[in-house]
Amino acid sequence: MPQDFRQQADRVDRMATRVGVDLEEALFRGDITPDTISDAVIACAGCPDPGHCDGWLARAEAADRPEQTAPGYCRNRDLLAGLQVRGR
């Protein structure tokens, strides 16, 4: 698996965690499929400014508190918001 793909997958998982979404649990519940996760990683890979996202994640992780939503520029914001609703 190429390093970039692993980095993108990690970024998607970190973003999901920050907004209170457990992707593995959502997968087991049947809310998403493995293809959904792959599509999210591909969408993330298309982001023109991953460094901005990394900074947002670093600040959110340092604050050690969940965020209400992913940032407006996140290409997976709608997916994560839908999973937040289903997980409640």
C-alpha angles and dihedrals in degrees: 000000000000117000093239091057091051091049091050092047089050091049092052091049093047091049091049091049092050091056093045099258121135104202093194091053091047089052092051091047089053093242090125138015130225086257089058090056091046090050090050091053091048090049089050090050088059093058111122094212114034090159090066089053091048089054092049090049093047092052093046092048092047090053087053094214133110120255123228095230141357114265116279093251093055110118089212097048095111093047092050093045090053091050091049089058093047093048095056 
